[in-house]
Amino acid sequence: MPISDHIGGFIKPGFLPLTVGPAVVFVGGPLYAWGWNGAGQLGQGNTTNYSSPVQVGALSTWFSAGAGMRHVLAITNGGKLYAWGWNVNGQLGQGNTTDYSSPVQIGALTNWLKVVGGYKTSAAVKTDGTLWTWGNNNVGQLGDGTTTIRSSPVQIGSLTTWLQVSSGYLSSSAVKTDGTLWGWGSGSNGKVGDGTTTNRSSPVQIGALTTWAKVANGSQHSLAIKTDGTLYAWGYNAHGTLGDGTTTNRSSPVQVGALTTWSQVTGGSNTSFALKTDGTLWSWGINSTGQLGDGTTTSRNSPVQVGALTDWSKVSSGSGQGSAIKTDGTLWTWGSNSNGELGDGTTTNRSSPVQIGASTAWADIATSGDTGSTYAITF
């Protein structure tokens, strides 16, 4: 899945926030990966699983990354875009369908700003505010008005006002600089969010509001935060993934509770995580392997707090696990661990957060939504 809500990429505390436009200070660091590696998505030049973090290549200039289905995309602080892993539908953007187990650059441009991976798809925003997608397109999930597979990036329309994009299973969502919310792709279970279950091959506006700030796609649901700190969700809800106290699918955004203190949100495979402005961590959805991190295996259809701490700063949700970073730079993971995806050197499931190593230099994290591989950057 995308790295949290990822309005920005990896930004070192004290530097400018990441925004669309050229006047941005980019800070980079080394990229690490661990977990399942069947398609080479850990970037090690092999297909060996790793249960502890291993560095991806020798570069120490990564500042943004997005984990899709068995593939990864990352941007350096020089604006170069790289991809590796599974490439069955051209989601690596190389103009072919060849898998790569080490990072390969997509074209020669140096103006990539934000990137996300979805289910056999990829999407990115450039510094000029244009939106680009590539990969599978059987239900119009690329948003280019067709159902044609693309193995190289194609621009979506001609607008230069895209702020953020997020992708899930066969659908995507995006926010523009004017605060409007957009969706496209498969409409099954209402996950486009336009009040229908109709597939959309081009972006359609979700409602008429201009107060949307952040959006995050899970596997088959979406979550968004408004500028007033309220939280909304829509799409598939069989496991309580939307957090509205029900298991009813929603084809339009519904508010999650009444609070106005939500600051960050992320969606995984039938799970959701969010942070509040007070630094508390919350989760809901399926919990069969302890992936909610609340010390149980009980599924939740409303947000429950993960522990009592108030120092969480970043969170990411995967296929059966969660991961988060604290304000002190430590990294914590929990949930399913059959392929070492928690990074704690074991294959033991954890129903509560466990610290990964002793480093206090972790900056941000991304977790794959389908296969249990995790990626993080340090500074």
QUICORUR-V945984 format. One record per residue. RES is the residue in three letters. D_LAST is the distance of its C-alpha to the last C-alpha in Angstrom with 2 decimals. Layout:
# QUICORUR-V945984
res=RES d_last=D_LAST
res=RES d_last=D_LAST
This chain:
# QUICORUR-V945984
res=MET d_last=21.97
res=PRO d_last=19.88
res=ILE d_last=16.62
res=SER d_last=18.23
res=ASP d_last=20.19
res=HIS d_last=17.49
res=ILE d_last=19.04
res=GLY d_last=15.76
res=GLY d_last=12.98
res=PHE d_last=9.28
res=ILE d_last=9.30
res=LYS d_last=7.19
res=PRO d_last=9.93
res=GLY d_last=12.43
res=PHE d_last=12.38
res=LEU d_last=15.25
res=PRO d_last=15.72
res=LEU d_last=16.17
res=THR d_last=19.94
res=VAL d_last=22.51
res=GLY d_last=23.38
res=PRO d_last=22.37
res=ALA d_last=21.28
res=VAL d_last=17.65
res=VAL d_last=14.53
res=PHE d_last=12.16
res=VAL d_last=8.47
res=GLY d_last=7.11
res=GLY d_last=5.07
res=PRO d_last=7.29
res=LEU d_last=9.57
res=TYR d_last=11.51
res=ALA d_last=15.03
res=TRP d_last=17.94
res=GLY d_last=21.45
res=TRP d_last=24.42
res=ASN d_last=24.50
res=GLY d_last=28.09
res=ALA d_last=27.43
res=GLY d_last=24.63
res=GLN d_last=22.07
res=LEU d_last=19.44
res=GLY d_last=19.40
res=GLN d_last=20.48
res=GLY d_last=23.72
res=ASN d_last=25.74
res=THR d_last=26.78
res=THR d_last=25.99
res=ASN d_last=24.59
res=TYR d_last=21.70
res=SER d_last=21.53
res=SER d_last=18.17
res=PRO d_last=14.80
res=VAL d_last=15.16
res=GLN d_last=12.99
res=VAL d_last=14.49
res=GLY d_last=15.71
res=ALA d_last=14.19
res=LEU d_last=12.38
res=SER d_last=8.77
res=THR d_last=9.61
res=TRP d_last=9.79
res=PHE d_last=9.64
res=SER d_last=12.52
res=ALA d_last=14.49
res=GLY d_last=17.75
res=ALA d_last=19.61
res=GLY d_last=23.36
res=MET d_last=26.23
res=ARG d_last=25.33
res=HIS d_last=23.37
res=VAL d_last=19.91
res=LEU d_last=18.93
res=ALA d_last=15.71
res=ILE d_last=15.19
res=THR d_last=13.39
res=ASN d_last=12.61
res=GLY d_last=16.11
res=GLY d_last=17.74
res=LYS d_last=18.77
res=LEU d_last=19.44
res=TYR d_last=19.52
res=ALA d_last=21.19
res=TRP d_last=22.34
res=GLY d_last=24.46
res=TRP d_last=27.81
res=ASN d_last=29.72
res=VAL d_last=33.16
res=ASN d_last=33.54
res=GLY d_last=31.50
res=GLN d_last=28.38
res=LEU d_last=26.21
res=GLY d_last=27.86
res=GLN d_last=29.21
res=GLY d_last=32.83
res=ASN d_last=33.70
res=THR d_last=33.43
res=THR d_last=32.02
res=ASP d_last=29.26
res=TYR d_last=26.26
res=SER d_last=24.22
res=SER d_last=21.62
res=PRO d_last=19.98
res=VAL d_last=22.64
res=GLN d_last=22.41
res=ILE d_last=24.54
res=GLY d_last=26.72
res=ALA d_last=25.69
res=LEU d_last=24.71
res=THR d_last=21.65
res=ASN d_last=22.06
res=TRP d_last=20.53
res=LEU d_last=18.64
res=LYS d_last=18.56
res=VAL d_last=19.61
res=VAL d_last=21.05
res=GLY d_last=23.02
res=GLY d_last=26.29
res=TYR d_last=29.26
res=LYS d_last=29.88
res=THR d_last=28.66
res=SER d_last=25.76
res=ALA d_last=25.33
res=ALA d_last=23.32
res=VAL d_last=23.57
res=LYS d_last=23.51
res=THR d_last=22.81
res=ASP d_last=26.59
res=GLY d_last=26.76
res=THR d_last=28.56
res=LEU d_last=28.21
res=TRP d_last=28.37
res=THR d_last=29.07
res=TRP d_last=30.18
res=GLY d_last=31.36
res=ASN d_last=34.08
res=ASN d_last=36.39
res=ASN d_last=39.37
res=VAL d_last=39.55
res=GLY d_last=38.10
res=GLN d_last=34.51
res=LEU d_last=33.23
res=GLY d_last=35.05
res=ASP d_last=36.74
res=GLY d_last=40.23
res=THR d_last=40.97
res=THR d_last=40.60
res=THR d_last=39.81
res=ILE d_last=36.98
res=ARG d_last=34.59
res=SER d_last=32.66
res=SER d_last=31.10
res=PRO d_last=29.64
res=VAL d_last=32.44
res=GLN d_last=32.32
res=ILE d_last=33.45
res=GLY d_last=36.07
res=SER d_last=35.63
res=LEU d_last=33.89
res=THR d_last=30.95
res=THR d_last=30.26
res=TRP d_last=27.97
res=LEU d_last=25.01
res=GLN d_last=23.66
res=VAL d_last=24.90
res=SER d_last=24.77
res=SER d_last=26.70
res=GLY d_last=28.38
res=TYR d_last=31.46
res=LEU d_last=33.68
res=SER d_last=32.76
res=SER d_last=30.22
res=SER d_last=29.75
res=ALA d_last=28.45
res=VAL d_last=28.41
res=LYS d_last=29.60
res=THR d_last=28.92
res=ASP d_last=32.33
res=GLY d_last=31.32
res=THR d_last=33.44
res=LEU d_last=32.60
res=TRP d_last=33.55
res=GLY d_last=34.01
res=TRP d_last=35.45
res=GLY d_last=36.22
res=SER d_last=38.04
res=GLY d_last=39.81
res=SER d_last=40.60
res=ASN d_last=40.25
res=GLY d_last=39.70
res=LYS d_last=36.05
res=VAL d_last=36.31
res=GLY d_last=37.21
res=ASP d_last=40.14
res=GLY d_last=42.75
res=THR d_last=43.94
res=THR d_last=43.30
res=THR d_last=43.80
res=ASN d_last=41.52
res=ARG d_last=40.15
res=SER d_last=39.30
res=SER d_last=38.17
res=PRO d_last=36.14
res=VAL d_last=38.36
res=GLN d_last=37.68
res=ILE d_last=37.37
res=GLY d_last=39.76
res=ALA d_last=40.10
res=LEU d_last=37.53
res=THR d_last=35.11
res=THR d_last=32.92
res=TRP d_last=30.40
res=ALA d_last=26.73
res=LYS d_last=24.79
res=VAL d_last=25.95
res=ALA d_last=24.80
res=ASN d_last=26.96
res=GLY d_last=27.54
res=SER d_last=29.70
res=GLN d_last=32.89
res=HIS d_last=32.13
res=SER d_last=30.22
res=LEU d_last=28.89
res=ALA d_last=28.42
res=ILE d_last=27.87
res=LYS d_last=29.98
res=THR d_last=29.32
res=ASP d_last=31.34
res=GLY d_last=29.03
res=THR d_last=31.50
res=LEU d_last=30.59
res=TYR d_last=32.62
res=ALA d_last=32.97
res=TRP d_last=35.28
res=GLY d_last=36.24
res=TYR d_last=36.86
res=ASN d_last=37.39
res=ALA d_last=39.28
res=HIS d_last=36.87
res=GLY d_last=36.28
res=THR d_last=33.06
res=LEU d_last=33.82
res=GLY d_last=34.02
res=ASP d_last=37.25
res=GLY d_last=39.26
res=THR d_last=41.01
res=THR d_last=40.77
res=THR d_last=42.26
res=ASN d_last=40.66
res=ARG d_last=40.07
res=SER d_last=40.43
res=SER d_last=39.33
res=PRO d_last=36.60
res=VAL d_last=37.66
res=GLN d_last=36.13
res=VAL d_last=34.44
res=GLY d_last=36.05
res=ALA d_last=36.58
res=LEU d_last=33.42
res=THR d_last=31.68
res=THR d_last=28.42
res=TRP d_last=26.38
res=SER d_last=23.01
res=GLN d_last=21.32
res=VAL d_last=23.01
res=THR d_last=22.60
res=GLY d_last=25.35
res=GLY d_last=25.75
res=SER d_last=28.90
res=ASN d_last=31.33
res=THR d_last=28.71
res=SER d_last=27.02
res=PHE d_last=24.34
res=ALA d_last=23.72
res=LEU d_last=22.20
res=LYS d_last=24.33
res=THR d_last=23.70
res=ASP d_last=24.32
res=GLY d_last=21.28
res=THR d_last=23.58
res=LEU d_last=23.11
res=TRP d_last=26.13
res=SER d_last=27.33
res=TRP d_last=30.57
res=GLY d_last=32.30
res=ILE d_last=33.15
res=ASN d_last=32.23
res=SER d_last=34.02
res=THR d_last=31.22
res=GLY d_last=29.68
res=GLN d_last=27.16
res=LEU d_last=27.58
res=GLY d_last=26.15
res=ASP d_last=29.02
res=GLY d_last=30.47
res=THR d_last=33.24
res=THR d_last=34.17
res=THR d_last=36.03
res=SER d_last=35.39
res=ARG d_last=35.03
res=ASN d_last=36.29
res=SER d_last=34.90
res=PRO d_last=31.52
res=VAL d_last=31.14
res=GLN d_last=28.58
res=VAL d_last=26.21
res=GLY d_last=26.75
res=ALA d_last=27.08
res=LEU d_last=23.59
res=THR d_last=22.49
res=ASP d_last=18.76
res=TRP d_last=17.56
res=SER d_last=15.20
res=LYS d_last=14.76
res=VAL d_last=17.29
res=SER d_last=18.35
res=SER d_last=21.78
res=GLY d_last=23.06
res=SER d_last=26.45
res=GLY d_last=27.09
res=GLN d_last=23.96
res=GLY d_last=21.45
res=SER d_last=17.83
res=ALA d_last=15.94
res=ILE d_last=13.02
res=LYS d_last=14.12
res=THR d_last=13.41
res=ASP d_last=12.43
res=GLY d_last=9.39
res=THR d_last=11.82
res=LEU d_last=12.87
res=TRP d_last=16.62
res=THR d_last=19.06
res=TRP d_last=22.84
res=GLY d_last=25.85
res=SER d_last=27.22
res=ASN d_last=25.99
res=SER d_last=28.68
res=ASN d_last=26.41
res=GLY d_last=23.53
res=GLU d_last=21.66
res=LEU d_last=20.41
res=GLY d_last=18.45
res=ASP d_last=20.08
res=GLY d_last=22.02
res=THR d_last=25.22
res=THR d_last=27.21
res=THR d_last=28.35
res=ASN d_last=28.27
res=ARG d_last=26.80
res=SER d_last=28.25
res=SER d_last=25.88
res=PRO d_last=22.09
res=VAL d_last=20.95
res=GLN d_last=17.68
res=ILE d_last=15.81
res=GLY d_last=15.17
res=ALA d_last=14.11
res=SER d_last=10.32
res=THR d_last=9.17
res=ALA d_last=5.41
res=TRP d_last=6.56
res=ALA d_last=6.43
res=ASP d_last=9.64
res=ILE d_last=12.37
res=ALA d_last=15.58
res=THR d_last=18.73
res=SER d_last=21.76
res=GLY d_last=24.85
res=ASP d_last=27.37
res=THR d_last=26.45
res=GLY d_last=23.76
res=SER d_last=20.70
res=THR d_last=17.17
res=TYR d_last=13.90
res=ALA d_last=10.31
res=ILE d_last=6.90
res=THR d_last=3.78
res=PHE d_last=0.00
